[in-house]
Amino acid sequence: EQNDRKRIPCPLDPKHTVYEDQLQKHLKKCNSREKPKPVYFVQDINAGLKDVAEIPEKQVPLSSLSIEELQNLIIKLKKASNGLELHLKEQILSHQALQEALSDPKNGESAFKHLKQQASILGNMEKLHLLGPGRCFVEFGAGRGKLSHWVDIALENVESVQFLLVERATTRFKVDGKHKRRDSIFERLQVDIQHLCLNKVPILEKKKLPVVGIGKHLCGAATDLALRCLVESYTTCCNGEDEEPAPKRCRTAQTEVAPHKSAGNESTTEEHRPVAGIVIALCCHHKCDWTHYVGREFFKSVGLGPVEFHYFQRMSSWATCGMQETTSKASTSEDSEDQTNDTEEHEHRLSRTASGSDTLQGILSAEERKEIGCLCKRLIDQGRIEYLQQQGYKAALQYYTEAAVSLENVLLTAVPNPSLIPQPTI
């Protein structure tokens, strides 16, 4: 009788089958069913301007460009980045919270590299006076939650501290269970940053704590989504404005009105700045997206647009691919430490074809390619700096660790300008 029953592919996910006579029952509990959206989910609230006319059609791959076209792109890049400081200030710091772990011989080379980066991020946070009571730390692209873990340890004797760990993927081997303190509250938000409305997160809605946005190797467009989430969506909501409809709000922010808006924010939020600071280790510029990029106004101001952005973000991989041979062993060991969650470290490289390396053989030396790649990264990051400045923040870029520790070694920091960090209310 059991053999007479017919099995059919599940309409939600054809990778598995179900008995036909139990289909309706299965659909109610299938793991592939659409789950209810959390209260803080607002479709595309941080996505950016969706002007179809601006979004370029599918571009010709970098490897298919002629030598003349590539040379013209490089000329445009150098002209646009004229005056930008290619070599940033070194701000390689450490923090007492990690001293024991850093001196523990049980930690291998790869673990040591991660710890050095985390220690420097905490050191930079301390220098900006961001490690204090009455704050909510939001870790974007949290993965296993290690950065929040160390911030929690650094704030061992501090009261009223909350952590929100934002990660769209289901994560194994989380370190959340290691937090012993009763005062610190950890909550995971499994949502894409693109749809995260912080103002609707119950704990923030209730307590209205100043937010500190943090991230270690926040990949490509995720950095832009996080910045917009903090300085547009969350700040706008906290100032009493309705966050919907999202596209309209974002369109306003992308126009010349933005500087006036930030000036208004300074006057209306003098007593309470919703965002106390931002500290994000950048990476994977080749995964940036013009649709989400916060620095489009900057690109336009230097005579560039979506087409140039497309090629510059691809060329940004030249900053690391020129060193691929010498760093392959280090990369392998670094990846092995967190193979359970490869979102922890994002030193991914494009293939030689995708990055255009084959086309450049005999035209540019490895050193020249590396310099152009760094210039592309620097230009993209400058757009982020100018965006934050327009929104009323004092923003900076600095090297927070040595290239031998991580090739993605630039840290973006921002605090309200002038640096009036809101007094926490406990």
C-alpha positions in Angstrom: 0.0 0.0 0.0 2.9 2.3 0.8 4.4 1.6 -2.6 1.2 2.7 -4.4 1.6 6.3 -3.1 3.0 8.7 -5.6 5.9 11.1 -4.8 6.2 14.4 -6.6 8.8 17.2 -6.6 8.1 19.9 -3.9 6.7 23.0 -5.7 8.8 25.2 -3.3 12.0 23.4 -3.9 12.2 20.6 -6.6 15.4 19.3 -5.0 13.3 17.1 -2.7 10.1 15.1 -3.2 7.0 14.6 -1.1 4.0 12.2 -1.1 1.3 13.8 -3.3 -1.5 13.1 -0.8 0.5 14.9 1.9 1.5 17.9 -0.2 -0.7 20.5 1.6 0.6 19.4 5.0 4.2 19.5 3.8 3.9 23.0 2.3 3.0 24.4 5.8 6.3 23.1 7.3 8.7 22.9 4.3 12.0 24.6 5.1 11.9 26.3 1.7 8.6 28.1 2.4 8.5 31.8 2.6 8.9 32.8 6.2 7.2 35.8 7.8 9.3 38.9 7.4 10.7 40.4 10.7 9.3 43.8 11.8 12.6 45.5 10.9 12.4 44.3 7.2 11.6 47.2 4.9 12.0 46.2 1.2 15.0 48.0 -0.4 15.1 50.8 2.3 18.9 51.0 1.9 19.2 50.0 -1.7 19.9 53.5 -3.1 18.4 55.3 -6.1 16.7 53.0 -8.5 16.8 55.2 -11.6 16.6 52.8 -14.5 18.1 55.3 -16.9 21.3 55.5 -14.8 21.9 51.8 -14.4 24.2 50.8 -17.3 23.4 47.9 -19.6 25.6 44.9 -19.5 29.1 46.1 -20.0 31.8 44.6 -22.2 34.2 42.5 -20.0 37.4 44.3 -19.1 39.4 41.6 -20.8 37.6 42.4 -24.1 38.5 46.1 -24.2 41.1 47.3 -26.7 44.5 48.6 -25.5 43.4 52.1 -26.4 40.2 51.8 -24.4 42.1 50.6 -21.4 44.6 53.4 -21.7 41.8 55.9 -21.9 40.3 54.5 -18.7 43.6 54.8 -16.9 43.9 58.4 -18.1 40.4 59.2 -16.7 41.3 57.4 -13.4 44.5 59.4 -12.9 42.8 62.7 -13.8 39.9 62.0 -11.4 42.2 60.9 -8.6 44.6 63.9 -9.0 45.2 65.3 -5.6 44.1 62.2 -3.7 46.7 60.8 -1.3 47.4 57.3 -2.4 49.3 56.3 0.7 47.2 56.7 3.8 48.2 57.4 7.3 49.1 54.4 9.4 46.9 53.9 12.5 48.0 50.5 13.6 46.8 50.2 17.2 46.0 47.5 19.7 43.8 47.0 22.7 44.4 45.5 26.1 41.3 43.2 25.8 43.2 41.1 23.2 46.6 41.0 24.8 46.2 37.6 26.5 44.9 36.0 23.2 47.7 37.7 21.2 50.4 36.2 23.5 48.8 32.8 23.6 51.1 30.3 21.8 48.2 28.0 21.1 46.9 30.5 18.4 48.4 29.7 15.0 49.6 32.2 12.4 46.2 32.7 10.8 44.4 33.2 14.1 47.1 35.7 15.1 46.4 37.7 12.0 42.7 37.9 12.8 43.4 38.9 16.4 45.8 41.7 15.3 43.2 43.1 13.0 40.5 42.9 15.7 42.8 44.5 18.3 43.6 47.4 15.9 39.9 48.0 15.2 39.2 48.1 18.9 42.2 50.4 19.4 40.8 52.8 16.8 37.3 52.7 18.4 38.9 53.6 21.7 40.8 56.5 20.2 37.5 57.8 18.8 35.9 57.4 22.3 33.4 54.9 21.0 33.9 52.2 23.6 31.6 53.4 26.4 28.3 52.7 28.3 24.8 53.2 27.0 25.5 52.3 23.4 24.2 49.8 20.9 27.0 48.2 18.7 25.7 47.0 15.3 28.1 44.6 13.6 27.3 44.4 9.9 28.3 41.2 8.1 28.8 39.7 11.6 29.6 36.1 10.6 30.5 34.3 13.8 30.3 37.5 15.7 34.0 37.7 16.8 34.4 41.4 16.5 31.4 42.0 18.8 32.8 39.4 21.1 36.0 41.3 21.6 34.1 44.6 22.0 32.1 43.0 24.8 35.3 41.8 26.5 36.7 45.3 26.2 33.6 46.7 27.9 33.8 44.2 30.8 32.9 46.7 33.5 30.6 48.9 31.5 26.8 48.8 31.9 23.9 49.1 29.5 25.6 47.7 26.4 23.7 46.1 23.5 24.9 44.2 20.4 23.0 43.6 17.2 24.7 41.2 14.9 23.5 41.6 11.3 24.1 38.6 9.0 21.9 37.4 6.1 23.3 33.9 6.0 22.7 31.1 8.6 26.0 30.9 10.5 27.5 27.9 12.2 30.0 27.9 15.1 28.9 31.3 16.4 30.7 32.7 19.4 27.6 34.2 20.9 27.4 31.5 23.5 30.7 32.6 25.1 29.3 35.8 26.4 28.9 35.4 30.2 28.0 39.0 31.2 24.5 39.6 32.3 24.4 43.3 31.4 25.3 42.9 27.7 22.5 41.8 25.4 23.2 40.1 22.1 20.7 39.7 19.4 21.1 38.4 15.9 19.3 39.9 12.9 19.2 37.5 10.0 18.4 39.9 7.2 20.1 41.5 4.2 21.5 44.9 5.1 19.6 46.2 2.0 16.3 45.7 3.8 17.3 46.5 7.4 15.4 49.3 9.1 17.3 49.8 12.4 14.6 52.1 13.8 12.1 49.1 13.8 14.4 46.8 15.7 12.4 46.5 19.0 15.4 47.0 21.3 16.4 50.2 19.5 12.8 51.4 19.2 12.4 51.0 23.0 15.8 52.3 24.3 16.9 54.8 21.6 20.5 54.2 22.4 23.2 55.8 20.2 24.4 53.3 17.6 28.0 52.5 16.7 28.3 50.7 13.4 31.2 48.2 13.1 32.4 45.7 10.6 35.5 43.6 9.8 35.9 43.1 6.0 32.5 44.3 5.0 32.4 43.1 1.5 31.9 45.4 -1.5 28.4 46.8 -1.8 27.6 45.8 1.8 29.6 48.7 3.0 27.5 51.1 1.0 24.3 49.5 2.2 25.5 49.7 5.8 26.5 53.4 5.5 23.1 54.3 4.1 21.3 52.2 6.7 23.1 54.2 9.4 23.3 57.8 8.2 20.1 57.9 6.1 17.5 55.4 7.0 18.2 55.2 10.8 19.0 58.9 11.2 16.0 60.0 9.2 13.6 57.8 11.2 15.1 59.0 14.5 14.5 62.6 13.4 10.8 61.8 13.2 10.5 61.3 9.4 8.7 58.4 7.9 11.1 55.9 6.3 8.7 55.0 3.5 8.5 55.2 0.6 12.2 54.2 0.5 13.0 55.1 -3.1 11.7 58.7 -2.7 13.8 59.2 0.3 16.9 57.8 -1.3 16.4 59.9 -4.5 16.4 63.1 -2.4 19.6 62.0 -0.7 21.3 61.5 -4.0 20.7 65.0 -5.3 22.4 68.3 -4.5 20.0 68.8 -1.6 22.0 66.3 0.5 24.4 68.9 2.0 21.5 71.1 3.0 19.8 68.1 4.5 22.9 67.3 6.6 23.1 70.8 7.8 19.5 70.5 8.9 20.3 67.3 10.7 23.0 69.0 12.7 20.6 71.6 14.1 17.8 69.2 14.8 19.9 66.5 16.4 22.3 68.6 18.4 21.1 67.0 21.7 21.0 63.5 20.3 22.9 62.1 17.4 21.4 58.6 16.6 24.8 57.4 15.2 27.7 57.9 17.6 30.3 56.5 15.1 31.2 54.1 12.3 34.3 51.9 12.2 34.4 49.5 9.2 37.4 47.5 7.7 36.8 47.7 3.9 37.3 45.0 1.3 36.3 43.6 -2.0 35.9 46.8 -4.0 35.4 44.6 -7.1 32.1 43.6 -5.6 30.8 47.1 -5.4 27.6 48.1 -7.3 26.7 51.4 -8.9 23.1 51.0 -7.8 24.0 50.8 -4.1 27.2 53.0 -4.2 26.9 56.0 -1.9 29.5 58.1 -3.7 27.8 58.5 -7.1 27.6 62.3 -6.7 31.3 62.4 -6.1 31.9 60.3 -9.3 29.7 62.7 -11.3 31.5 65.7 -9.9 34.8 64.5 -11.3 33.3 63.7 -14.7 32.8 59.9 -14.2 29.6 57.8 -14.4 28.4 54.2 -14.2 30.5 52.9 -17.1 33.7 54.1 -15.6 32.7 52.9 -12.1 32.0 49.4 -13.6 35.6 49.2 -15.0 37.3 50.8 -12.0 35.7 48.4 -9.6 37.0 45.5 -11.7 40.4 47.1 -12.0 40.5 47.5 -8.2 41.4 43.8 -8.0 44.8 44.6 -9.5 45.8 45.9 -6.1 46.0 42.4 -4.8 46.2 40.0 -7.8 49.7 41.2 -8.7 50.9 39.7 -5.4 48.9 36.5 -5.8 51.9 34.2 -6.0 53.7 35.5 -2.9 50.6 35.5 -0.8 48.9 32.3 -1.9 50.2 30.3 1.1 49.3 33.0 3.6 45.8 33.2 2.0 45.3 29.4 2.2 46.2 29.3 5.9 44.1 32.4 6.6 41.1 30.8 5.0 41.6 27.5 6.9 41.1 29.2 10.3 37.5 30.1 9.5 36.5 27.6 6.8 33.3 27.1 8.6 32.3 30.6 7.7 34.1 32.0 4.7 32.4 35.4 5.1 34.8 36.1 7.9 37.7 37.1 5.5 37.1 38.3 2.0 40.4 38.5 0.3 38.8 37.0 -2.9 40.4 37.8 -6.2 39.0 37.9 -9.7 40.1 35.5 -12.3 42.8 36.7 -14.7 40.3 37.0 -17.5 37.7 38.9 -15.4 40.3 41.3 -14.1 41.8 41.9 -17.5 45.2 40.7 -16.5 45.8 38.7 -19.7 45.1 41.7 -21.9 47.7 43.7 -20.0 50.6 41.3 -20.4 53.5 43.3 -21.9 51.6 46.6 -21.5 51.8 47.3 -17.7 54.1 45.8 -15.2 52.8 44.0 -12.1 53.8 47.0 -10.0 52.0 49.4 -12.4 48.9 47.2 -12.2 49.0 47.2 -8.4 49.3 51.0 -8.3 46.3 51.4 -10.6 44.3 48.9 -8.6 45.1 50.8 -5.4 44.1 54.1 -7.1 40.7 52.5 -8.1 40.1 51.5 -4.5 41.1 54.9 -3.2 38.8 56.7 -5.6 35.8 54.5 -4.7 36.5 55.0 -1.0 36.8 58.8 -1.5 33.2 58.8 -2.7 32.3 57.2 0.6 34.2 59.8 2.5 32.6 62.7 0.7 29.2 61.1 1.2 29.7 60.9 4.9 31.0 64.5 5.1 27.9 65.7 3.3 25.8 63.8 5.8 27.5 65.7 8.7 30.3 63.3 9.7 34.0 63.7 10.1 35.3 60.7 8.1 38.8 59.3 7.5 40.6 56.4 5.9 43.7 54.8 7.5 45.8 51.7 7.4 44.8 49.7 10.5 47.1 46.8 9.9 50.2 45.8 7.9 49.8 44.4 4.3 51.5 41.2 5.5 48.6 40.7 7.9 45.9 41.5 5.4 46.0 43.0 1.9 42.7 44.6 2.7 44.1 46.8 5.4 42.1 50.1 5.1 39.7 51.2 7.9 36.9 53.7 7.4 36.0 55.7 10.5 33.4 58.4 11.0 32.1 60.4 13.9 29.5 63.3 14.0 31.1 66.5 12.9 32.0 68.4 15.0 32.9 65.4 17.1 30.1 65.8 19.6 29.3 62.2 20.5 25.9 62.0 22.2 25.9 61.6 26.0 24.5 58.1 26.6 21.4 57.8 28.6 21.6 54.8 31.0 
